Amino acid sequence: MIVRLRDHYGIRDTRVLDAMNSVPRHFFVPDALQPSAYGDHALPIDANQTISQPYIVARMTELLELKGDDRVLEIGAGSGYQTAVLARVAGQVFAIERLPDLARQAQARIRHLGIYNATVKCFDGTLGWSAHAPYDGILVAAGGPDVPEPLVAQLKEGGRLVIPVGERRDAQHLIRVVKTDRGIKREDHGACAFVPLIGHYGWEENK
């Protein structure tokens, strides 16, 4: 998996590659899918959610350009895999998962691995987590119709927010928002497909 990320996909941040090499991906997928955990694809997890393709995890993490002491907000913790990867490259990770069972499972998994610089809570991630703002980086692992305003407000000047955005629930572009003293700069990093971002500043759950 690591060789493919580096040689095929061009992931260059060695800290990201080292983090993904150190986190056991199979620990974050259902037992029946563990033999497929390191394949080049997303996998289903509980509650009709997914664990992202390894490339997407690596690319989104790399786009945050994190340093070892950075404070990161993650939206859509899912099974906790992305949370664990972020915890290896950041100083503190605050993760939100809107589904209670997934949030509990993610918290239990990262603690089982001895990760104590990351915390998962159940909440509407589109509102962010203002108590720990501002953040050096924000990663959103679900696709929304636009960038949620509260997340931009909670981003530190000079910080980066990576989020899938699209007018359709099933197709997005990976957008990086960089906050500057003159406002925000948006960059398009290509097409992608994520589960919908549900919440006040995302999609409605029943649509």
C-alpha positions as a Markdown table, in Angstrom:
| # | Residue | x | y | z |
|---|---|---|---|---|
| 1 | Met | 0.0 | 0.0 | 0.0 |
| 2 | Ile | 2.7 | 2.5 | 0.9 |
| 3 | Val | 4.8 | 1.7 | -2.2 |
| 4 | Arg | 1.7 | 2.3 | -4.3 |
| 5 | Leu | 0.9 | 5.6 | -2.6 |
| 6 | Arg | 4.4 | 6.8 | -3.2 |
| 7 | Asp | 5.2 | 5.5 | -6.6 |
| 8 | His | 1.8 | 5.4 | -8.4 |
| 9 | Tyr | 0.0 | 8.3 | -6.7 |
| 10 | Gly | 2.9 | 10.5 | -6.0 |
| 11 | Ile | 2.4 | 11.1 | -2.3 |
| 12 | Arg | 5.6 | 12.9 | -1.2 |
| 13 | Asp | 5.1 | 13.8 | 2.4 |
| 14 | Thr | 7.2 | 11.2 | 4.2 |
| 15 | Arg | 5.4 | 11.9 | 7.5 |
| 16 | Val | 2.1 | 11.0 | 6.0 |
| 17 | Leu | 3.5 | 7.8 | 4.5 |
| 18 | Asp | 5.1 | 6.8 | 7.8 |
| 19 | Ala | 1.8 | 7.5 | 9.6 |
| 20 | Met | -0.1 | 5.3 | 7.2 |
| 21 | Asn | 2.5 | 2.6 | 7.5 |
| 22 | Ser | 2.2 | 2.6 | 11.3 |
| 23 | Val | -1.6 | 2.5 | 11.5 |
| 24 | Pro | -3.1 | -1.0 | 11.1 |
| 25 | Arg | -5.9 | -0.3 | 8.5 |
| 26 | His | -7.4 | -3.8 | 9.0 |
| 27 | Phe | -8.2 | -2.9 | 12.6 |
| 28 | Phe | -10.7 | -0.3 | 11.3 |
| 29 | Val | -12.8 | -2.4 | 8.9 |
| 30 | Pro | -15.3 | -5.2 | 9.6 |
| 31 | Asp | -13.8 | -8.6 | 10.3 |
| 32 | Ala | -15.0 | -10.1 | 7.0 |
| 33 | Leu | -13.3 | -7.4 | 5.0 |
| 34 | Gln | -9.9 | -7.4 | 6.8 |
| 35 | Pro | -8.2 | -9.4 | 4.0 |
| 36 | Ser | -9.1 | -6.5 | 1.7 |
| 37 | Ala | -8.1 | -3.7 | 4.1 |
| 38 | Tyr | -5.0 | -2.7 | 2.2 |
| 39 | Gly | -6.4 | -2.7 | -1.3 |
| 40 | Asp | -6.7 | 0.4 | -3.5 |
| 41 | His | -10.3 | 1.1 | -2.7 |
| 42 | Ala | -12.8 | 2.3 | -0.2 |
| 43 | Leu | -14.6 | -0.3 | 2.0 |
| 44 | Pro | -18.0 | -0.3 | 3.7 |
| 45 | Ile | -18.2 | 0.0 | 7.4 |
| 46 | Asp | -21.2 | 0.1 | 9.8 |
| 47 | Ala | -24.2 | 2.4 | 9.3 |
| 48 | Asn | -23.9 | 2.5 | 5.5 |
| 49 | Gln | -20.7 | 4.6 | 5.8 |
| 50 | Thr | -17.3 | 3.9 | 4.3 |
| 51 | Ile | -13.6 | 3.9 | 5.1 |
| 52 | Ser | -11.9 | 6.0 | 2.4 |
| 53 | Gln | -9.5 | 4.6 | -0.2 |
| 54 | Pro | -5.9 | 4.8 | 1.1 |
| 55 | Tyr | -5.0 | 7.3 | -1.6 |
| 56 | Ile | -7.7 | 9.7 | -0.5 |
| 57 | Val | -6.7 | 9.4 | 3.1 |
| 58 | Ala | -3.1 | 10.1 | 2.2 |
| 59 | Arg | -3.9 | 12.9 | -0.3 |
| 60 | Met | -6.3 | 14.8 | 2.1 |
| 61 | Thr | -3.8 | 14.5 | 4.9 |
| 62 | Glu | -0.9 | 15.7 | 2.7 |
| 63 | Leu | -2.9 | 18.7 | 1.5 |
| 64 | Leu | -3.2 | 19.9 | 5.2 |
| 65 | Glu | 0.6 | 20.3 | 5.3 |
| 66 | Leu | 0.6 | 19.6 | 9.0 |
| 67 | Lys | 3.4 | 20.1 | 11.4 |
| 68 | Gly | 3.9 | 18.0 | 14.5 |
| 69 | Asp | 2.3 | 20.5 | 16.9 |
| 70 | Asp | -0.7 | 21.5 | 14.8 |
| 71 | Arg | -4.3 | 21.4 | 16.1 |
| 72 | Val | -6.6 | 19.6 | 13.7 |
| 73 | Leu | -10.4 | 19.2 | 13.4 |
| 74 | Glu | -11.8 | 16.2 | 11.6 |
| 75 | Ile | -15.4 | 15.9 | 10.5 |
| 76 | Gly | -16.7 | 12.4 | 9.8 |
| 77 | Ala | -14.5 | 10.2 | 11.9 |
| 78 | Gly | -16.2 | 7.0 | 10.7 |
| 79 | Ser | -14.4 | 4.0 | 12.0 |
| 80 | Gly | -11.5 | 6.1 | 13.3 |
| 81 | Tyr | -8.8 | 5.3 | 10.6 |
| 82 | Gln | -8.4 | 8.8 | 9.3 |
| 83 | Thr | -8.4 | 10.0 | 13.0 |
| 84 | Ala | -5.5 | 7.7 | 13.8 |
| 85 | Val | -3.5 | 8.8 | 10.8 |
| 86 | Leu | -4.0 | 12.5 | 11.6 |
| 87 | Ala | -2.9 | 11.8 | 15.2 |
| 88 | Arg | 0.4 | 10.5 | 13.9 |
| 89 | Val | 1.2 | 13.8 | 12.1 |
| 90 | Ala | -0.5 | 16.4 | 14.3 |
| 91 | Gly | -0.2 | 17.6 | 17.8 |
| 92 | Gln | -3.9 | 17.3 | 18.7 |
| 93 | Val | -6.9 | 16.0 | 16.8 |
| 94 | Phe | -10.5 | 16.8 | 17.6 |
| 95 | Ala | -12.8 | 14.5 | 15.6 |
| 96 | Ile | -16.6 | 14.6 | 15.2 |
| 97 | Glu | -18.8 | 11.8 | 14.1 |
| 98 | Arg | -22.6 | 12.3 | 13.9 |
| 99 | Leu | -23.5 | 8.6 | 14.3 |
| 100 | Pro | -23.3 | 7.6 | 18.0 |
| 101 | Asp | -22.3 | 4.0 | 17.5 |
| 102 | Leu | -19.5 | 4.9 | 15.1 |
| 103 | Ala | -18.2 | 7.6 | 17.4 |
| 104 | Arg | -18.0 | 5.2 | 20.3 |
| 105 | Gln | -16.3 | 2.6 | 18.2 |
| 106 | Ala | -13.8 | 5.1 | 16.7 |
| 107 | Gln | -12.9 | 6.3 | 20.2 |
| 108 | Ala | -12.4 | 2.8 | 21.5 |
| 109 | Arg | -10.2 | 1.8 | 18.5 |
| 110 | Ile | -7.8 | 4.7 | 18.8 |
| 111 | Arg | -7.5 | 4.2 | 22.6 |
| 112 | His | -6.8 | 0.5 | 22.0 |
| 113 | Leu | -3.9 | 1.6 | 19.7 |
| 114 | Gly | -2.5 | 3.8 | 22.5 |
| 115 | Ile | -3.4 | 7.1 | 20.7 |
| 116 | Tyr | -4.2 | 9.7 | 23.3 |
| 117 | Asn | -3.8 | 13.0 | 21.4 |
| 118 | Ala | -7.1 | 12.4 | 19.6 |
| 119 | Thr | -10.7 | 12.7 | 20.9 |
| 120 | Val | -13.9 | 11.7 | 19.1 |
| 121 | Lys | -17.3 | 13.1 | 20.0 |
| 122 | Cys | -20.8 | 12.7 | 18.5 |
| 123 | Phe | -22.2 | 16.0 | 17.1 |
| 124 | Asp | -23.2 | 17.8 | 13.9 |
| 125 | Gly | -19.8 | 18.2 | 12.3 |
| 126 | Thr | -20.9 | 21.0 | 10.0 |
| 127 | Leu | -21.0 | 23.2 | 13.1 |
| 128 | Gly | -17.4 | 22.5 | 13.9 |
| 129 | Trp | -16.0 | 22.3 | 17.5 |
| 130 | Ser | -15.7 | 25.9 | 18.5 |
| 131 | Ala | -14.3 | 25.2 | 22.0 |
| 132 | His | -10.9 | 24.2 | 20.6 |
| 133 | Ala | -10.7 | 26.6 | 17.7 |
| 134 | Pro | -8.9 | 28.0 | 15.9 |
| 135 | Tyr | -7.5 | 25.1 | 14.0 |
| 136 | Asp | -4.3 | 24.8 | 11.8 |
| 137 | Gly | -6.1 | 22.2 | 9.7 |
| 138 | Ile | -9.6 | 20.9 | 9.1 |
| 139 | Leu | -10.4 | 17.7 | 7.2 |
| 140 | Val | -13.9 | 16.8 | 6.2 |
| 141 | Ala | -14.4 | 13.2 | 5.2 |
| 142 | Ala | -17.9 | 13.6 | 3.6 |
| 143 | Gly | -19.2 | 15.5 | 0.6 |
| 144 | Gly | -21.2 | 18.7 | 1.1 |
| 145 | Pro | -22.9 | 21.2 | -1.3 |
| 146 | Asp | -20.5 | 23.9 | -0.2 |
| 147 | Val | -17.9 | 24.7 | 2.4 |
| 148 | Pro | -19.7 | 25.1 | 5.8 |
| 149 | Glu | -19.3 | 28.6 | 7.1 |
| 150 | Pro | -18.6 | 27.7 | 10.7 |
| 151 | Leu | -15.6 | 25.6 | 9.6 |
| 152 | Val | -14.1 | 28.5 | 7.8 |
| 153 | Ala | -14.7 | 30.7 | 10.8 |
| 154 | Gln | -12.8 | 28.2 | 13.0 |
| 155 | Leu | -9.8 | 27.9 | 10.7 |
| 156 | Lys | -6.7 | 29.8 | 11.8 |
| 157 | Glu | -5.2 | 32.4 | 9.5 |
| 158 | Gly | -2.7 | 30.5 | 7.4 |
| 159 | Gly | -4.6 | 27.3 | 8.0 |
| 160 | Arg | -6.0 | 24.8 | 5.5 |
| 161 | Leu | -9.4 | 23.1 | 5.1 |
| 162 | Val | -9.8 | 20.1 | 2.8 |
| 163 | Ile | -13.3 | 19.1 | 1.9 |
| 164 | Pro | -15.2 | 17.3 | -0.9 |
| 165 | Val | -17.7 | 19.8 | -2.5 |
| 166 | Gly | -20.3 | 19.1 | -5.1 |
| 167 | Glu | -23.8 | 20.1 | -6.3 |
| 168 | Arg | -24.7 | 16.4 | -6.3 |
| 169 | Arg | -24.7 | 14.1 | -3.2 |
| 170 | Asp | -22.8 | 11.4 | -5.1 |
| 171 | Ala | -20.0 | 13.3 | -6.8 |
| 172 | Gln | -17.7 | 16.0 | -5.6 |
| 173 | His | -14.4 | 17.8 | -6.2 |
| 174 | Leu | -11.7 | 17.8 | -3.5 |
| 175 | Ile | -11.4 | 21.4 | -2.5 |
| 176 | Arg | -8.7 | 23.0 | -0.4 |
| 177 | Val | -9.5 | 26.3 | 1.3 |
| 178 | Val | -6.5 | 28.3 | 2.5 |
| 179 | Lys | -7.3 | 31.2 | 4.9 |
| 180 | Thr | -5.3 | 34.3 | 4.4 |
| 181 | Asp | -5.3 | 37.9 | 5.7 |
| 182 | Arg | -7.2 | 38.9 | 2.6 |
| 183 | Gly | -9.9 | 36.2 | 2.8 |
| 184 | Ile | -10.0 | 32.6 | 1.6 |
| 185 | Lys | -8.3 | 31.0 | -1.5 |
| 186 | Arg | -10.0 | 27.9 | -3.0 |
| 187 | Glu | -8.1 | 25.2 | -4.9 |
| 188 | Asp | -9.6 | 22.3 | -6.9 |
| 189 | His | -7.7 | 19.1 | -6.5 |
| 190 | Gly | -9.8 | 16.9 | -8.7 |
| 191 | Ala | -12.9 | 14.7 | -8.8 |
| 192 | Cys | -13.8 | 12.4 | -5.9 |
| 193 | Ala | -16.9 | 10.6 | -4.4 |
| 194 | Phe | -17.8 | 10.6 | -0.7 |
| 195 | Val | -20.8 | 9.8 | 1.4 |
| 196 | Pro | -23.0 | 12.9 | 2.0 |
| 197 | Leu | -22.1 | 15.4 | 4.6 |
| 198 | Ile | -25.3 | 15.5 | 6.7 |
| 199 | Gly | -26.0 | 18.5 | 9.0 |
| 200 | His | -27.1 | 22.1 | 9.3 |
| 201 | Tyr | -24.6 | 23.3 | 6.8 |
| 202 | Gly | -24.6 | 20.2 | 4.7 |
| 203 | Trp | -27.3 | 17.9 | 3.1 |
| 204 | Glu | -30.6 | 17.1 | 4.8 |
| 205 | Glu | -30.6 | 13.5 | 6.1 |
| 206 | Asn | -33.9 | 12.5 | 4.4 |
| 207 | Lys | -33.0 | 13.6 | 0.9 |
